[in-house]
Amino acid sequence: MSVTASHSGHDHSGHDHIHEHRDIRPLRIAIALTATVFVVQIVGGVISGSLALLSDAGHVLVDLASLLIAFFGLRIAARAKEQHDIKYTFGLRRIEILAALTNGFLLIGICIYIIVEAIRRLAEPTHVHAESMLYVAIIGLIANAISAMYLHRSEHITTRSAYLHVITDLLSSAGVIIAAIVLSVTDWMWVDPAISIVIALMITRGAVHVIRRSSVILMESAPVGISPDDVRVAIGAIAGIADVHDVHVWQLTEGDNTATVHVVSDRESDDVVVDVRNVLKEKFGIEHVTVQVESVRLHSDSECGSC
């Protein structure tokens, strides 16, 4: 006889729900500040003629997108816990992965434009208003520091990721400030496009990482650090399990690991499911598990039938 049992770990759902509401406010503040910085840097970049400021605005756009993804990811996750969607049975959490992938490709396009324009300016230097550039960069630095302060208090993995993005933005603003100071005391016009290229390369590196990470999740690859072979061996070591097959491990979204597995055993099915669930949770951090238990006789019959 074949018995199928499923389990979705929700032992910490109340705890996560509290954090989700607690994390929404700092995210809103960070989004408002980051959007303001983006507009100020675009305007300041056009007025001052600084490509470095426009490049930094591109970097800010990256972080604004990541903050929005984090915000809507938390909202969608909270909604998924409150209501069941009969059409999207896994919920809509992969929207944040699709958004991240789209964002990554858009950023690559922005970086290509920045680098091409920077090379043109290196060949044909353009005058930059260093004073305007400096003031705008300082505003960006202060706003990013405030955002980082709010996000640093969060314990949610999504918000912590957004915090790291804001930190890189803060460093980028510091680079623009240094460039503005150099331009104000020298006639090194190459500094502005040079800083732009450095910032564009930083954005490109982050964008490629986002594209790779998002693609891996959408292709349903095994999560980093979890080998299906290791999962199979760990389950096979449970007393009374004769065989383990059809092991599948993937991520619904980042940090939300799921597994399905077929095990062959003549033990009580409920006991087997509990043991498998505990092993996957304790050794691999997988809490959403579906286990199909097959008797030794049924498994032998099915193998003979396929011969």
N, C-alpha and C positions, 0 to 999 in steps of 0.2 A: 504494500500500500504506500502511496505517496502522500506526504503531508507537507503543505506549504505554510510557513509562518512568517510573519513580517513584524518588524519592530522599528519604530522611529524614535530615537532617544530625545525626550523632551524634559529630562530631569532638571535642566537649568533654564527652561523657557521663561519662568517668572523672573529670574535674575537678568536674562538678556532683555526682557521687555522693559525693565527698569532702566537699564543702560541705554536702550534705544531712545527713550524719551529724554534721558539726561544728555545724550549726545546730539540731539536735534538742535538745541539752542546754540551751543558753540559752533556748530556747522553753519547755522543761519548767519551768525555774526561774521564768521570767516568768509562766507560767500559774499555778503554785503561789502565787506572791506576789500576783498580781492577784486570784485567787479568794479568798485570805485577806483582802485589802483590801475586796473586795466584801461579804463576810460581816460584817467589822468595821464598815463604813460603814452597812450596813443596820441592824445592832443599835444602833450609835451614833446613827443618825438617829432611830430609834424612841425610844430612851432620852432623847435631848436634845430631841426635838421639832423638829429642824432639817430643813426641807424642802431646804435647800441640800445637806446631807449625803446625803439620799436621792436628790437629783438627781445628785450626784457619783457615787453608787453606780450610777445608770443609765448614767453616762458610763463607769464602770469596766466595766459589763456589756458595753458596746460593744467595749471593748478586749479583754475576755476572749473574746468571740465571735471577734474578728479574730485573736487569738492561736491559738485553737483551729482556726480555718479554716487559718491558716498551717501549724500543726503537722500537721493531717491532710492538707493539700495536699502537704506534703513527703513524708509517709509514702506517700500514694497514688502520687505521682510516682515514688518509689523502687520501689514494688511494680510499677508499670507497666513499668519498665525490666527487671525481673527475670522477668516472666512475661507471656505474650500471652493476652489474653482473646478467645476466638472469638466471643463475643456482643457485647461492647462493644469494637469494634475500635479505637476511639480511646482506650481506657482509661476511667478514672473521674475524670479530672481536673476535669470540670465540676461535680462534687459541691461543690467549694469555691465555685463561682459561684452554684449554687442555694442553698447555705447563706448566702452573703453577701446574696442577694436577700431571703431569708426574714428574716434578721437586720435588714435595712434597714426592712422594713415593721413588724416588731415594735417597733423603736426609735421609729418615728413615733408608734405608739400610746402608748408610754411617755411621750414628750415632750408629747403632747396632755394626758395626765393630769397631768403635772407643772405645765404652764402653767395649766390650769384650777384646780388646787389652789393654786398661787401667787397667782392673781388673787383667790381666795376669802380667802387669808390677808392679802392687802393690804387687803381690805375689812374683815376681822375679824382683827386682829393676834393671833398666838398666842405665848405665852411660850416662849423657847428657852433651854436651858441652855448658855450660851456656853462654859463651861469644858470640858464633855464634848465639845462640838462641836470645840473647838480640839485636844484631845488626839487624837481620832480622825482629824482632818484631817492632823495632823502624821505619824501612823502611815502614812496613805495617801501622803503626800509622800515619806517615806523609802523605802517599798516601791517606789513608782514610779521613784524615782531609781536603786535597785538594779537593777530590771528594765531600765531604759534603759541602764545601764552594761553589762549582759550582752548585750543585743540590739545595741548600737552596734558591737560587734566583728564582727558578721555581715556577709558580703558578698552573701548571697542576696537577690534582689529581694523575695520574699515576706516574709522576716524584717525587711527594712528598712522595709517598709510597716507591719508591726506595731510597729516601733520608733517611727515617727512617731505612731501612735495613743497609745502610752504617754507620749510627750512632751506631747501635748495633755491627757492625764489628769493629768500632773504639774502643768501650769499650772492645771487646774481645781481641784486640791487646794490650790494656792496661793491661789486666789480664795476658797475656803471658809475658809482660815486668816485671810485679811484680814477676811472677814465676821465671823468669831468674835471677832477682836480688837476690831472696831468695836462689836459687841454687848456685849462685856465692859466697855466704858468709856462707852457711851451707852445710851439707851433706844430706839434706832432699830430697832424690830421689823420695819420694812419691808425692812431690808437682807437678811435671810434669804430671803424670797420673791423679792426683786429678783435676787439672785445665782442663785437657782434658775431663773428665767426665762432669764437669760443663758446658763447651762449648758445648759438645754433647747434653746435656739436653736442653740448650738454643735453639740449632738448631732443636731438636725434637719438642719442643713446637711450634716454628714457622712453622715447616713443617706440623704438625697436623692442625694448624690454616689454612694454605694454602689449605690443602686437604679438610677440612670441608667447607671452603668458596667457593672453586671451585666446589665442588660437589653440593652445594646448588644452584649455578647458572646453572649448567648443568642439574639439575633436575627441573629447572624452578620454583623454589619456589618463593613465594612472597618476595620482597626485605625486608631486615631488617628495621623495623620501619614503614612499610606500611601494614595495614591489609585490605584484600579484603572486609571484613564486613564494615570497616570504609569508604572505597571507595563507597560501595553500599549506605550507609546511606547518605553520602555527596551528591551523585548524586540524590538520592531520595528526598532530601530537595529542589532541584531546582523547581521553580514554573512551574506547567503544566506537570510534569512528574508523570505518574500514576503507573509505575512499573519499576524496574531495575532487570535484571537477566543476567546470563552468564557473570559474571564479572571475568576477568582473568588479573592478574598483574604478570609480571616477569621481569627478567633482561637479555638483550642480552649479556652484559658484565658488569663488576662492574661500577656502577654509571650511566648506560644507561638503565633506566626503561621504560617499554612498557606496554600498557594496551589495552584490547578490552572489549567492553560492549554493551549489548542490552538494549535500553530504550523504554518504551511505552509512547507515547504522541501524542496528536492531534494538537500540536503547529506546526508552520513552522519548517521543518526538519533542515534547515540551522541554525536557531536560537538555536535549541536544541543542535546541535553539538557544536556551539560556546560556549554555557553556560557550557556544560560538559567538554569541553577542558579547559576552564578557571579555573573551579573548580579543576580539576586534576593537572593542572600546579601550581596553587597558594597554594593549601593545601597539595599536595603530591609530587610536583616536577616532575611529569610525563609529558613529552612533546610529546612522540610518542604515539598517541591515535587513535584507530579505533572505531567509534561509529555506531551502527546499530539502526536506529529509526523505530519503528513499530507503526502503528495506533492502537488505542484502539480496534476498530472492528476486525482488522486482528489478534491481540493478543488473543482476546476472541474466535475467530473462531479456531485458532490453539490449544488453550487449550481444547475446546470442542471436536476437532478432536482426541485429544490424550486420551480422557476419555473412 
